[in-house]
Amino acid sequence: MADDPKPQSEIGRFDPKARAAMKQALREKDREDLRLGRATAAEIHKRNLFLGQLDMSKAEILHYGPHSGPTAKTGGKK
């Protein structure tokens, strides 16, 4: 059944050392991409943003928390 919990062996465990190694490898890849001209600094920055991979040309952020409303950049009105 889809709602059955996963067996203990399938549940991921957070390993801070493995995470740190993975992040360092990604930093090194970014440096190499920049050095070899495979990506610009702006492209690397964008792909490293939390939502950087989304195509925002078709999106409008209307609400992102208390006291928020449409952003001026999107042209919406509060």
C-alpha positions in Angstrom: 0.0 0.0 0.0 1.3 3.5 -0.8 0.7 4.8 2.7 2.8 2.1 4.4 5.8 3.5 6.2 9.2 2.7 4.6 11.3 0.0 6.2 14.0 1.3 8.5 16.6 0.3 5.9 15.1 2.6 3.3 14.9 5.7 5.5 17.7 8.2 4.7 19.9 9.4 7.5 21.5 12.8 7.5 25.3 12.5 7.4 26.9 15.9 7.9 30.3 14.8 6.6 28.8 13.3 3.4 26.7 16.5 2.9 29.8 18.7 3.4 31.8 16.6 0.9 28.9 16.8 -1.6 28.7 20.6 -1.2 32.5 20.9 -1.6 32.4 18.8 -4.8 29.7 21.1 -6.2 31.8 24.2 -5.3 34.7 22.7 -7.2 32.5 21.9 -10.2 31.3 25.5 -10.2 34.9 26.8 -10.1 35.8 24.4 -13.0 32.8 25.5 -15.1 33.7 29.1 -14.6 37.4 28.5 -15.4 36.7 26.6 -18.6 34.0 29.0 -19.7 31.2 26.4 -19.5 29.1 28.9 -17.4 29.3 32.5 -16.4 29.3 33.7 -12.8 25.7 34.9 -13.3 24.6 31.4 -14.6 26.4 29.7 -11.7 24.7 32.1 -9.2 21.3 31.4 -10.7 21.6 27.6 -10.7 22.7 27.7 -7.0 19.7 29.8 -5.9 17.0 27.9 -4.1 14.4 28.4 -6.9 17.0 29.3 -9.5 16.0 26.6 -11.9 12.4 27.7 -12.3 11.3 29.6 -15.4 10.0 32.7 -13.7 9.0 34.3 -17.0 5.5 32.7 -16.7 5.2 33.1 -12.9 4.1 35.9 -10.6 4.7 35.7 -6.8 1.5 36.9 -5.3 1.9 36.1 -1.6 5.0 34.9 0.3 4.1 35.6 3.9 2.4 37.9 6.4 2.1 41.5 5.2 3.1 40.6 1.7 1.4 41.1 -1.6 2.2 41.3 -5.2 5.7 42.5 -5.8 6.3 45.8 -7.7 8.5 43.9 -10.1 5.6 41.7 -11.3 3.4 44.7 -11.8 0.7 43.5 -9.5 -1.3 45.7 -7.2 -1.9 45.2 -3.5 
